[in-house]
């Protein structure tokens, strides 16, 4: 377990962001067994009340209350203090509002990245420090390495490559890394679950959720229709040459690279190559037309604090489950940076994150705003 921090002392209090799941539970357990004093903190996030009722009617446990109860029980089982921090207002403003705005703009958002950036590693970190606790631990699968010779913290991929979450953490800065601990970064998920079972922890039985946490019935289209009906206004589907091919149900139903669900008949399979929210139009083409040789990214963040001054050969991930691929990162021009792939990539999706890697190390990243396809098609 990586606990390299210049001022970290045995017996020190460490806040642990506890969701009630097995990962945060084992993170707290490991810290306690290492001689620290973990303090559980659980965030009360905003949850769509209509989706919550629908989930309850279907026999599903609404995520927020269930998570809080589970976290409280887990903390009691570990014999550690537990606090609930209400962040419903901040969550709606920073995560939910952004989620809706991105769909309005024809982009496909990743709300977990926004939550990490604005809440878990910003708002929450400030709150626990206000409680007199200097460090915050989470159950994320990633590693932090401190280099005393450079007084620099580096963010690395986790040991478990199937589970690792460094893609979601690229916005972390030096002051945050200084105060963060990821106790699970050097462990496999199977080891974490096995440890929880050996210790008889109820969290070992909990199923993981990969859905949007604030929409517990998983019907985000209905959610968007309630929150901003214009997102789901039907419009035209056209080819890359401008030929009208059909009608779509609303741009929020689609994402770049999508093939199924278009309702079109053609000699060759057709894919979404671009979403034009201003004209409320879906632009489709053949598979070859979904490939781009470069992208532009904005809202840039660099772990070491500064962008490269010269073009840099790196690897990038253009979505969470994508592999790392070779590319060249060019120095930012204004507020954007160009990333040129060594080999063309399919379905470069505006709204998703592009994360910069050098081997195991996360250098930073940004939000994809456009690709070669967008510049070719225009609109």
NUKOLVEX-732703 format. One line per field, with one value per residue (C-alpha): residue number from 1; residue in three letters; z, y, x. Coordinates in nm, 4 decimals, decimal comma. Layout:
N
num	(NUM_...)
residuo	(ALA_...)
w	(Z_...)
v	(Y_...)
u	(X_...)
This chain:
379
num	(1_2_3_4_5_6_7_8_9_10_11_12_13_14_15_16_17_18_19_20_21_22_23_24_25_26_27_28_29_30_31_32_33_34_35_36_37_38_39_40_41_42_43_44_45_46_47_48_49_50_51_52_53_54_55_56_57_58_59_60_61_62_63_64_65_66_67_68_69_70_71_72_73_74_75_76_77_78_79_80_81_82_83_84_85_86_87_88_89_90_91_92_93_94_95_96_97_98_99_100_101_102_103_104_105_106_107_108_109_110_111_112_113_114_115_116_117_118_119_120_121_122_123_124_125_126_127_128_129_130_131_132_133_134_135_136_137_138_139_140_141_142_143_144_145_146_147_148_149_150_151_152_153_154_155_156_157_158_159_160_161_162_163_164_165_166_167_168_169_170_171_172_173_174_175_176_177_178_179_180_181_182_183_184_185_186_187_188_189_190_191_192_193_194_195_196_197_198_199_200_201_202_203_204_205_206_207_208_209_210_211_212_213_214_215_216_217_218_219_220_221_222_223_224_225_226_227_228_229_230_231_232_233_234_235_236_237_238_239_240_241_242_243_244_245_246_247_248_249_250_251_252_253_254_255_256_257_258_259_260_261_262_263_264_265_266_267_268_269_270_271_272_273_274_275_276_277_278_279_280_281_282_283_284_285_286_287_288_289_290_291_292_293_294_295_296_297_298_299_300_301_302_303_304_305_306_307_308_309_310_311_312_313_314_315_316_317_318_319_320_321_322_323_324_325_326_327_328_329_330_331_332_333_334_335_336_337_338_339_340_341_342_343_344_345_346_347_348_349_350_351_352_353_354_355_356_357_358_359_360_361_362_363_364_365_366_367_368_369_370_371_372_373_374_375_376_377_378_379)
residuo	(UNK_UNK_UNK_UNK_UNK_UNK_UNK_UNK_UNK_UNK_UNK_UNK_UNK_UNK_UNK_UNK_UNK_UNK_UNK_UNK_UNK_UNK_UNK_UNK_UNK_UNK_UNK_UNK_UNK_UNK_UNK_UNK_UNK_UNK_UNK_UNK_UNK_UNK_UNK_UNK_UNK_UNK_UNK_UNK_UNK_UNK_UNK_UNK_UNK_UNK_UNK_UNK_UNK_UNK_UNK_UNK_UNK_UNK_UNK_UNK_UNK_UNK_UNK_UNK_UNK_UNK_UNK_UNK_UNK_UNK_UNK_UNK_UNK_UNK_UNK_UNK_UNK_UNK_UNK_UNK_UNK_UNK_UNK_UNK_UNK_UNK_UNK_UNK_UNK_UNK_UNK_UNK_UNK_UNK_UNK_UNK_UNK_UNK_UNK_UNK_UNK_UNK_UNK_UNK_UNK_UNK_UNK_UNK_UNK_UNK_UNK_UNK_UNK_UNK_UNK_UNK_UNK_UNK_UNK_UNK_UNK_UNK_UNK_UNK_UNK_UNK_UNK_UNK_UNK_UNK_UNK_UNK_UNK_UNK_UNK_UNK_UNK_UNK_UNK_UNK_UNK_UNK_UNK_UNK_UNK_UNK_UNK_UNK_UNK_UNK_UNK_UNK_UNK_UNK_UNK_UNK_UNK_UNK_UNK_UNK_UNK_UNK_UNK_UNK_UNK_UNK_UNK_UNK_UNK_UNK_UNK_UNK_UNK_UNK_UNK_UNK_UNK_UNK_UNK_UNK_UNK_UNK_UNK_UNK_UNK_UNK_UNK_UNK_UNK_UNK_UNK_UNK_UNK_UNK_UNK_UNK_UNK_UNK_UNK_UNK_UNK_UNK_UNK_UNK_UNK_UNK_UNK_UNK_UNK_UNK_UNK_UNK_UNK_UNK_UNK_UNK_UNK_UNK_UNK_UNK_UNK_UNK_UNK_UNK_UNK_UNK_UNK_UNK_UNK_UNK_UNK_UNK_UNK_UNK_UNK_UNK_UNK_UNK_UNK_UNK_UNK_UNK_UNK_UNK_UNK_UNK_UNK_UNK_UNK_UNK_UNK_UNK_UNK_UNK_UNK_UNK_UNK_UNK_UNK_UNK_UNK_UNK_UNK_UNK_UNK_UNK_UNK_UNK_UNK_UNK_UNK_UNK_UNK_UNK_UNK_UNK_UNK_UNK_UNK_UNK_UNK_UNK_UNK_UNK_UNK_UNK_UNK_UNK_UNK_UNK_UNK_UNK_UNK_UNK_UNK_UNK_UNK_UNK_UNK_UNK_UNK_UNK_UNK_UNK_UNK_UNK_UNK_UNK_UNK_UNK_UNK_UNK_UNK_UNK_UNK_UNK_UNK_UNK_UNK_UNK_UNK_UNK_UNK_UNK_UNK_UNK_UNK_UNK_UNK_UNK_UNK_UNK_UNK_UNK_UNK_UNK_UNK_UNK_UNK_UNK_UNK_UNK_UNK_UNK_UNK_UNK_UNK_UNK_UNK_UNK_UNK_UNK_UNK_UNK_UNK_UNK_UNK_UNK_UNK_UNK_UNK_UNK_UNK_UNK_UNK_UNK_UNK_UNK_UNK_UNK_UNK_UNK_UNK_UNK_UNK_UNK_UNK_UNK_UNK)
w	(0,0000_-0,1099_0,1942_0,0908_0,2203_0,3811_0,6835_0,7193_1,0670_1,2227_1,4240_1,2072_1,1229_0,7590_0,6106_0,3910_0,1309_0,1960_-0,0456_0,1289_-0,1467_-0,1061_-0,2397_0,0023_0,2847_0,2289_0,1882_0,5395_0,6725_0,5323_0,6839_1,0216_1,0119_0,9120_1,2376_1,1190_1,2439_0,9543_0,9701_0,7320_0,5314_0,3017_0,0550_0,0150_-0,3541_-0,5387_-0,6869_-0,9348_-0,7223_-1,0067_-1,1101_-0,7430_-0,7119_-1,0330_-0,9095_-0,5772_-0,7558_-0,9629_-0,6486_-0,6812_-0,3888_-0,4557_-0,4700_-0,2374_0,0773_0,0305_-0,0022_0,3081_0,5173_0,3913_0,4604_0,8105_0,8844_0,7417_0,9517_1,2612_1,1725_1,1390_1,4628_1,3082_1,3236_1,0395_0,9056_0,6357_0,4307_0,2376_-0,1106_-0,2965_-0,4082_-0,5217_-0,6966_-0,8942_-0,9918_-1,0851_-1,2171_-1,3134_-1,4785_-1,6754_-1,7778_-1,9250_-2,0904_-2,2613_-2,4175_-2,5282_-2,7046_-2,8868_-2,6723_-2,4683_-2,1107_-1,8426_-1,5125_-1,2981_-1,4123_-1,3256_-0,9843_-0,9090_-1,0179_-0,8509_-0,5524_-0,4298_-0,4736_-0,4306_-0,2183_-0,0064_0,0432_0,1706_0,4077_0,5661_0,6036_0,7779_1,0187_1,1065_0,8920_0,6514_0,4300_0,2254_0,1063_-0,1506_-0,3010_-0,6465_-0,8314_-0,9090_-0,7548_-0,6297_-0,6093_-0,4362_-0,5645_-0,2803_-0,5032_-0,7185_-0,4535_-0,7144_-0,6958_-0,9914_-1,0737_-1,2041_-1,3353_-1,0867_-1,0661_-1,1724_-1,5371_-1,5777_-1,2910_-1,2894_-1,2828_-1,3635_-1,6679_-1,4288_-1,2235_-1,4806_-1,3397_-1,0113_-0,9276_-0,7040_-0,3987_-0,4213_-0,4723_-0,1680_0,0452_-0,1259_-0,0602_-0,2840_-0,0669_-0,3369_-0,6183_-0,5673_-0,5303_-0,7590_-0,7288_-0,6577_-0,3618_-0,2279_-0,2437_-0,0908_0,1992_0,2656_0,2712_0,5084_0,7433_0,7210_0,5830_0,4374_0,1642_-0,0042_-0,1189_-0,2777_-0,6553_-0,8409_-1,0300_-1,3575_-1,4195_-1,3655_-0,9886_-0,9823_-1,2170_-1,0224_-1,2724_-1,5421_-1,7821_-1,8610_-2,1710_-1,9583_-1,7131_-1,9875_-2,1246_-1,7823_-1,7184_-2,0685_-2,3183_-2,6150_-2,6035_-2,7277_-3,0145_-3,3337_-3,6290_-3,9584_-4,0231_-4,3196_-4,4969_-4,4974_-4,8412_-4,7052_-4,8344_-4,6067_-4,4978_-4,2171_-3,8806_-3,5360_-3,1988_-3,0388_-3,0333_-2,6743_-2,7929_-2,9979_-2,9701_-3,2229_-3,3620_-3,2901_-3,5514_-3,3945_-3,3370_-3,6324_-3,8050_-4,1502_-4,4394_-4,6519_-4,8611_-4,6144_-4,2341_-4,1321_-3,8222_-3,6456_-3,7488_-3,6127_-3,4034_-3,4998_-3,2092_-3,3711_-3,6628_-3,4479_-3,7108_-3,6989_-3,9653_-4,0599_-4,2884_-4,3566_-4,1080_-4,2850_-4,2294_-3,8499_-3,8346_-3,7399_-3,7481_-3,4792_-3,2160_-3,0320_-2,6529_-2,4168_-2,0366_-2,0199_-1,6977_-1,6327_-1,3221_-1,2951_-1,3453_-1,6826_-2,0431_-2,2738_-2,4545_-2,7540_-2,9368_-2,7164_-2,8172_-2,5658_-2,5427_-2,5051_-2,4095_-2,5795_-2,3632_-2,0302_-2,1644_-2,4646_-2,4849_-2,4714_-2,8248_-2,9529_-3,0365_-3,0422_-2,8017_-2,9374_-2,7072_-2,6334_-2,8710_-2,6582_-2,4473_-2,6712_-2,7638_-3,0731_-3,0390_-3,3553_-3,3554_-3,4998_-3,6518_-3,7258_-3,4515_-3,4753_-3,3108_-3,1450_-2,9299_-2,8283_-2,4569_-2,3576_-2,2024_-2,3757_-2,1166_-2,1743_-2,0608_-2,0676_-1,9970_-1,6520_-1,5698_-1,6181_-1,7552_-1,7708_-2,0160_-2,1428_-2,2878_-2,6537_-2,8344_-3,1983_-3,4349_-3,7961_-3,8878_-3,7434_-3,9478_-4,2669_-4,2362_-4,0755_-3,9697)
v	(0,0000_0,3338_0,5585_0,7720_1,1202_1,3475_1,4342_1,1205_0,9735_0,6492_0,7033_0,9966_1,0495_0,9804_1,0510_0,7708_0,8409_0,5497_0,4505_0,1278_-0,0771_-0,3278_-0,1016_0,1882_-0,0582_-0,2417_0,0899_0,1862_-0,1602_-0,1476_0,1942_0,0793_-0,2325_-0,0134_0,1805_0,4855_0,6217_0,6136_0,8364_0,7401_1,0161_0,9519_1,2051_1,2601_1,3380_1,4618_1,1813_1,2347_1,1808_1,0429_0,7928_0,7035_0,6219_0,4186_0,2218_0,1520_0,0370_-0,2033_-0,3525_-0,1771_0,0013_0,3758_0,4349_0,7301_0,6222_0,2613_0,3668_0,5858_0,3073_0,0572_0,2918_0,3631_-0,0105_-0,0762_0,1949_0,0515_-0,2956_-0,1577_0,0378_0,3752_0,7120_0,8003_1,1318_1,2166_1,5271_1,6782_1,7802_1,7637_2,1264_2,1234_1,7892_1,9155_2,2355_2,0814_1,7372_1,7171_2,0594_1,9850_1,6455_1,8146_2,0951_1,8502_1,6602_1,9913_2,0636_1,7279_1,5796_1,2587_1,3461_1,1451_1,2589_1,0609_1,2821_1,5970_1,4510_1,3636_1,7056_1,9302_1,7295_1,4317_1,5828_1,9462_2,0181_1,7026_1,7463_2,1014_1,9838_1,7077_1,9478_2,1881_1,8989_1,8967_1,5901_1,6323_1,3279_1,1741_0,8127_0,6567_0,3132_0,4162_0,1803_0,4044_0,4740_0,7857_0,7918_1,0690_1,1682_1,3494_1,4579_1,6571_1,7169_1,5824_1,3503_1,1227_0,9571_0,6016_0,3288_0,0608_-0,2916_-0,4323_-0,3247_-0,4556_-0,2404_0,0585_0,4055_0,6489_0,7689_0,9190_1,0959_1,2941_1,6308_1,5787_1,8423_1,8399_1,9914_1,7301_1,4375_1,5537_1,4942_1,1808_0,8107_0,5224_0,2121_-0,0291_0,0828_-0,2004_-0,4748_-0,6815_-0,6518_-1,0259_-0,9768_-0,6949_-0,9019_-1,2032_-0,9926_-0,8519_-1,2041_-1,3305_-1,0449_-1,1233_-0,7791_-0,7461_-0,5158_-0,8163_-0,9215_-0,5878_-0,5736_-0,3017_-0,0410_0,1038_0,3157_0,6877_0,7179_1,0027_0,8207_0,4980_0,3576_0,3894_0,5649_0,8736_0,9539_1,0024_1,2041_1,4363_1,4718_1,5884_1,8201_1,9652_1,8473_2,0177_1,7642_1,4979_1,6910_1,4798_1,5971_1,4931_1,2216_1,3128_1,1589_1,3175_1,4588_1,6195_1,3708_1,3294_0,9666_0,9695_1,1148_1,0736_1,0726_1,3392_1,3850_1,2597_0,9087_0,8865_0,9000_0,9182_0,5731_0,4306_0,1868_0,0234_0,2029_0,4429_0,2974_0,3270_0,0825_0,1008_-0,1223_-0,0690_-0,0312_0,3342_0,4941_0,8273_1,0361_1,3744_1,5306_1,8852_2,0296_2,3711_2,2167_1,9268_1,6954_1,3547_1,3006_0,9397_0,7635_0,4363_0,2917_0,4366_0,7826_0,7405_0,7425_1,0484_1,1096_1,3799_1,5554_1,8858_1,8933_2,1761_2,2172_2,0848_1,9607_1,8460_1,6497_1,8130_2,1543_2,2553_2,1463_2,0311_2,3050_2,0806_1,8082_1,5001_1,1352_0,9796_0,7290_0,8354_0,6847_0,8380_0,6575_0,4744_0,1182_0,1968_0,0815_0,3235_0,4181_0,6047_0,9718_1,3063_1,5771_1,9254_2,2237_2,4019_2,6765_2,9099_2,6921_2,3851_2,1209_1,9024_1,5284_1,3467_0,9689_0,7438_0,5448_0,6707_0,6049_0,5176_0,7175_1,0000_1,1295_1,4971_1,5265_1,2277_1,2695_1,2146_1,1180_1,1488_0,8686_0,7950_0,4250_0,3776_0,7479_0,9814_1,3135_1,4812_1,5135_1,7204_1,7131_1,6185_1,9084_1,8099_1,5726_1,5533_1,4481_1,7669_1,9791_1,7829_1,7933_2,1356_2,2537)
u	(0,0000_0,1430_0,1681_0,4640_0,3965_0,6563_0,4420_0,2281_0,2656_0,1442_-0,1708_-0,2804_-0,6464_-0,7306_-1,0720_-1,2028_-1,4706_-1,7051_-1,9804_-2,0749_-1,9078_-1,6283_-1,3514_-1,3929_-1,4596_-1,1317_-0,9470_-1,0626_-0,9736_-0,6206_-0,5571_-0,6810_-0,4620_-0,1640_-0,1981_-0,3893_-0,7213_-0,9674_-1,2740_-1,5538_-1,7208_-2,0146_-2,1459_-2,5169_-2,5586_-2,8645_-3,0748_-3,3583_-3,6723_-3,8842_-3,6181_-3,5796_-3,9505_-3,9442_-3,6430_-3,8132_-4,1312_-3,9217_-3,7717_-3,4366_-3,2772_-3,2500_-2,8754_-2,8222_-3,0103_-2,8975_-2,5334_-2,5510_-2,7061_-2,4510_-2,1609_-2,2897_-2,3178_-1,9726_-1,8116_-1,9782_-1,8501_-1,4967_-1,5305_-1,4519_-1,6318_-1,8664_-1,9929_-2,2482_-2,1776_-2,4666_-2,3523_-2,6827_-2,6781_-2,3151_-2,3653_-2,6638_-2,4846_-2,1485_-2,2439_-2,6105_-2,6281_-2,3109_-2,4514_-2,7607_-2,5638_-2,3295_-2,6179_-2,7702_-2,4405_-2,4446_-2,1691_-2,1535_-2,0467_-1,8709_-2,0292_-1,7818_-1,4949_-1,6890_-1,7768_-1,4145_-1,2911_-1,5466_-1,6678_-1,4651_-1,1205_-1,2106_-1,5169_-1,4852_-1,1115_-1,1656_-1,4378_-1,2299_-0,9372_-1,1748_-1,2451_-0,8731_-0,7934_-0,5028_-0,5500_-0,8311_-0,8331_-1,0639_-1,1199_-0,9996_-0,7687_-0,4721_-0,1306_0,0459_0,4252_0,6185_0,9632_1,1413_1,4313_1,1887_0,9204_0,6801_0,3809_0,3174_-0,0132_0,0215_-0,2045_-0,3126_-0,1764_-0,5149_-0,5321_-0,8878_-1,0139_-0,7796_-0,9364_-0,6573_-0,8560_-1,1122_-0,8452_-0,6482_-0,7630_-0,5739_-0,3132_-0,0054_-0,1766_-0,4514_-0,2153_-0,0213_-0,3315_-0,4685_-0,4201_-0,5285_-0,4755_-0,5992_-0,3707_-0,1247_-0,3868_-0,6034_-0,9801_-0,9967_-0,7618_-0,9771_-1,2956_-1,1210_-0,9922_-1,3395_-1,4817_-1,2135_-1,2953_-1,6677_-1,7542_-2,1015_-1,9710_-1,8068_-2,1545_-2,2452_-2,2713_-2,0875_-2,2855_-2,1622_-2,4706_-2,5248_-2,5578_-2,8115_-3,0527_-3,1207_-3,3732_-3,1015_-3,3428_-3,1402_-3,3458_-3,6581_-3,4502_-3,3277_-3,6794_-3,7989_-3,5056_-3,4708_-3,7340_-3,5654_-3,2825_-3,5226_-3,6820_-3,6964_-3,4892_-3,3364_-3,0802_-2,8610_-2,5644_-2,2200_-2,3102_-2,6282_-2,8852_-3,1860_-3,2166_-3,4728_-3,5667_-3,4098_-3,5875_-3,3690_-2,9926_-2,9581_-3,0458_-2,7276_-2,3513_-2,0689_-1,9889_-2,3345_-2,4726_-2,7774_-3,1060_-3,0842_-3,3903_-3,2307_-3,2114_-2,8975_-2,6723_-2,3868_-2,4127_-2,4373_-2,2861_-2,3266_-2,0270_-2,1363_-2,4123_-2,5094_-2,7148_-2,7634_-2,9525_-3,0784_-2,9330_-2,7702_-2,5035_-2,4322_-2,1877_-2,0131_-1,7654_-1,4615_-1,6073_-1,6011_-1,2193_-1,0139_-0,6404_-0,6506_-0,8604_-0,8723_-0,9063_-0,9999_-1,0241_-0,6680_-0,5150_-0,1575_-0,0623_0,2811_0,1204_0,2638_0,1970_0,4775_0,6677_0,7425_0,5450_0,5535_0,5197_0,2806_-0,0050_-0,3668_-0,7003_-1,0034_-1,2611_-1,2589_-1,2487_-1,0266_-0,6625_-0,3724_-0,2687_0,0400_-0,0090_0,1674_0,0529_0,1180_0,1737_-0,1562_-0,2619_-0,4684_-0,6967_-0,6853_-0,4319_-0,4106_-0,3541_-0,2434_-0,2803_-0,0103_-0,2977_-0,6499_-0,9055_-1,2729_-1,5514_-1,3602_-1,6451_-1,6824_-1,7567_-1,5463_-1,2027_-0,8719_-0,6118_-0,2374_-0,0060_0,3644_0,3734_0,2226_0,2183_-0,0782_0,0452_-0,2963_-0,5813_-0,8681_-1,2176_-1,2548_-1,4231_-1,3749_-1,1988_-1,0891_-1,4439_-1,5927_-1,3563_-1,4238_-1,8018_-1,8373_-2,1832)
